[in-house]
């Protein structure tokens, strides 16, 4: 649920009792009246580092663009954006420590976290601090439970429901196997929504096999799936897991098509033979080959600066900065409470689609289907 009145009153009392010299409850002065300091949180090391690095780099391009264009007009001031991005290792414990360090530096808004588990670990604390927060890619439902938090990407339940309809109604596949990480909030969230929706629309889950974080051998799960009459395998997981699963399925002689969630973005770089991914389809809000001029401008800048093709996480980071810019302009102040209130009054034409926000912190935006063909990500049109 959203922040309760009891919490609001309790926090207010704490602030009133604080030493008068303090300028706010839980926050410090950013140190420069002509700058707006944005803290970033995401994995820059570890198994999920690709996601955090992409978000950071996409955000850096947006910050540079905005500052080069003259900054952000906020009331009667023009502010320069500054990004301080910290490594949370996709760990709740590390995220808590990194978040506290950023707050000590006086951040005025939080871009993050990138992954769901880390975000859930600090959600209550960010609410208590009253910091304006947008997760670019954390899709767990609970990340927007508090009124200070917004989300740019679509949620786990939305992904599950969307892929269920795609499998059963668009592809006509009613016998479906699922392989998911039962130790990961993201994977289990998408899985549960998918399984529930498949049952509602006439499909059947013929196998629902779990694995744990850092698993590398999926032979047991795949062998069980192979023994069913499954027509397709849905894997709501991150790209490294997807790479292992598709490669080992090929080694077992399995030819079933694969469906995935947005965590698959980047999977081509994780397989030795791209043929194991041929025909796989997953959800994504962004595709680097999109002919949209804004997308191509971003892709060019990203490739020039980082010598890599941007993925959806880079686009998420980029768009989140522009959402923050829009909120600052609409609010006319840098106060978190005003920025939070402004979020339902803005509309941003982003790389990941045009987006508005609900009072529950959720985005109104569409999703793209990406199909892997001939070793490349291609747009798949679904009527």
N, C-alpha and C positions, 0 to 999 in steps of 0.2 A: 504494500500500500504506500501511498505518498506520505510525506513527513507529517506526523501527527501534531495536533495543537499542543499536546503535552510536551513534545520535544522542543517546539518553538519557544514555549514559555520557559522551559528549563534552560535552554541555551541563552535566552534573553537575560535571565537572572544571573547566569554565570558571567555574562559580558558586563552587566551593570555593576557587579561586585569586583570586577577586575580593576587593577590599578589605573587611575585616570589617564596616565601618560600613554597607555596603549591606545593605538588608533583603531583597533578592531579586535574581534574575538577570534583567536587562532591564526591570525595573519599578521605579517610584518610589512612595513613599507617597502615597496619594490626598489626604492632608492633613487629613481629618476622620474621626475614628473612628466618628462617628454617621451617616456617609453611605456609600453604595456608588456609585462613579462608573462609569457605563457610557459608553463611547465609541461613537459611531455613524459609519458611513462610507457615503456614497452620493452620487449626482449631485444637486446643488441648482442647477446651471447646466448649460447645454448641451442637446443633443438628447434626452437621457434624463432630464432634470430632473424630469419629472412623477413618475417612479418614486421617486426619492430624496425628493422633497418629501412624497409620500404616506406613505412609510415613516416619515419623521421625525415627521410630524404624528400619525399613528396611534400611534407610540411615545410621543409627548408626552401624549396622552390617557391612555394606560395608566399612565404614571408619575404623572400628577396624581391619577388614581383611587386608586392604591395608597397614595400619600402622604396623601391626604385620609382614607383609611380607617385610618390609623395607622402606615403603613410596613410593613416586612418583618421578621418575627421570625426572627432568625438566632442560634441558640444562646441565650445569655442576653442578647442585645442586640436592640434594635429599630432598624432602619436606614431612613433616608430615601434614596430613589433619586434620583440626579442624572444627567441625560443631556446629554452634550456631543457634538453631531452636526456632523461636518466634511464639507465638499464634496470629493468625489474626482473629479468631472466624468466619471465612468464611464471613467476613464483609469488604466491601471496605474501610470504614472509619478507621476501626481498622488496616487493612492491610497497609494503608498509614502511619499510626503512627509507626507501628512495623517495616516497611521497613526503615523509616528514622532513627530509633534507631539502626538498624543493620548497616546502612551505617555509622553512627557515630562511630561504633566500628571498622570500616575499613574492612568490608567484601570485598572479591575479586571476588566472584561469588555468584549467587543467585539460590538456589534450591527452586523453588516455582513460583507462589503459587500452592496450592493443588487444590483449587476450582476455577471455571471460573470467577465468579463475583468479587472476591477479586483481581484476576489477572488483569482483565480489568481495575479496578480502579487505578492500579499503573503502567500500561503498558507505558504510555507516560513519566512518571517520570523516570522509569528505563532506558528508551531509552535516555532521556536527560542526565542521569548520565553515560551512556555508559557501564553499568555493564553487564557482561556476565550472561545470565539467561536461565535456563531450567525449564519448568514446568513438573513435573512428571506425572500429571494427569488432568490438566486443559484442557478441550477439546473444549472450545469455539473458533470459527474460528479466532476471532480478537486477540487472545493471541500471535500470531506470526506475527502481522502486522508490527512490528518494527524489524530492522535487528539485534538487540542484543538478540532477544528472540527465543528460540527453544522449541520444545515439544517432550516428549518421547511417550506419549499415542496417540491413533488415535483420529481424530477430530469428532466433533458432526455430520457434514454432512456425513462422512464416515460411522459412526455407523448407521445413518438413512438409507442410501442407502443399506448397507449390510443387515440390518434386513428386509428391504422391499423385497429384492430378496429372502431372506430365507423364508419369509412368503408366497409370491406369487408363486415363482418358485420351491422351495424345498418342501414346505408343501402343495402347491396347494390350499391355502386359499385365496380367492379373496374378501370376505366380511370382512372388518377389522374395529374394533373400536379402538379409541385412547383416552387415558386419560393422560393429561399432566399438568405440572405446568406453567401457563402463566406468572408467575412473576420471573421465573428463566431462565437465559440465556442458561444454559446447556439443560434443558428440552425442551425449545422452539426450540432450534437449532436442536436437534435430531428429534423432532416431524416434523418440517417443511421439512427437507430433506426426511424423511420417507414418509410423505404424498405426496410430489411431485413425488417421485420415484414410489410409488404404482400406481399413476395415469398413469405414463409413461409405465408401464409394464403390464397393463391390470387389476389391482385390483381396488377396490372401498372402499373408506372410508365411512362407513355407520353411523358413529358417531365420533365426535371429541370434547370431553368434557374437559373443563379446570378446574383447581382448583388453589388455591393460597398457598403460602408458609405457613407452620404450620397448614394446614388443617388437621382435624382428622376425619371428617365425609364425606364419599364419597357416601352416599346413593343416592343422587340426580343424580350424574353422572352414577352410576352403574344401577340405575333404567331406565335411558334413554337408556343405552346400551342394557339392557335386553329387551327393547321394539323393538329392531331392529333384523335383520337377521344376525347379526355378527357371524363369525365363530371363531374369535380369538380377544383378547384384547392386544394391544401394550401399554406399560406404560414406556415411557422414563423418568425415575425419580430416585431419590435416594431411598435407601433401606427402610427407615422408611415409606415413602409414599407407596412403593410397599407392605410393610407388612400390612398396614391399608387396602389398596385396595383389596388385595387378601383375607384377612380375612373377610372383609365385603361382598365381592362377594359370598363367601361360605355361609355366614349367610343368604344371599338372595336366596340361592338355585341355584346359577349360577355355571355351570360346564364348561364354556368356557376355553380353554387353554390361558396362558399368555405368552407374549414375553416381554423382557426388554432390557435395555441398560446396560452399564458397571456399572452404579450407583447401580445396584441391588446387587453387591458383598457385602456379609455380611448380606443379608436379612434373612437367616435362624435363626440368633441369635435374630431377632426382632419379630418373631411370636411365639405364644403359641403352636399352633398345626402345625407342618411342613406339614401336609397333604394338607393345603390350597395352598401350593406351588408345589405340585406334578405335574411334567411334564412341569413346567415353564422353559423357555430357555432364556438365556441372553448372551451378548457378554462379553468376558474377555480376556486379554492378558496372564493370568496366572491361573494355577490350582495347588493347593498344592499337589494333588495326582499324578501329572505328574511324571513318572518314571525317567526322566532325572536326572543323578547323581548330576548335579549342583543345580537343584531345590531341590532335597532331602537333600543335604548338607545344603542349606539355611533354609529349613523347620526345620531341626533338631536344628540348631543354634538358630533360632527364638523361637522355643518352649522351649528350655533350658533356654534362657534368659528372655523371656516375658511370658512364660506359656500360650501361645496361638498359634493357627494355623494362619500363615500369609495369608493375602488376596492379591489381585492384587495391592492394593495401597502400601503395604509393598514391594512388588517386584518392583513396579515403583520407589520407593525411593532408593532401593538398586541399580537398574540399572542406575539411574540418576547419582549416585556417580561414578560409573564405566565409564560412558560416560564422565564425567568431567575429570577423570583420563586420559582417552584416549586423550582428547583434550589437556590437559597439556603436555602430552608426545609428541604429534605431534607438538604442537606449539613451545615447547622448551622455553617458557617464561610464566609468569603469567599475562601478560597484557591482559585485556579483549578483545581488538581489535584482538589480535593474536589468542586468544582462539575461538572467534567468527569465524574467518577465517578458523580455523582448523576443524570446525565441519563438513564441507562437504568432508573432506578427511579421515574420520575415519570410522571404522566398528567395532561394539561391539556385541559380542555373549552374550546376556543377558538372564535373567530368563524369560523375557517377549518376547523373540524372538531375532533373529539376526536383527540388525538395522543399517541403514545408514541414513544420513540426507540431505535434499535438501537445496538449497540456500534460500528457502522461510521459512525455519525453521521447516519443517515438517519431520516426520520419515517415512522411508520405512520399513514397518513391517506388519505381518499378525495378524489376530484375531482368537481367539478360541471361540467356542460355548460351553456354560456350561448348562447342563440340571440338574434340581433338581429331584432326584429319591430316594425314600425311605429315605427322610430326609438328603440326602447328595448331594454335588456338584459332578457331573460326567462329563467327557468329552463327547461331542456329535460330532461324525464324520459326516461331511457334504461333500458329493461328489461334 
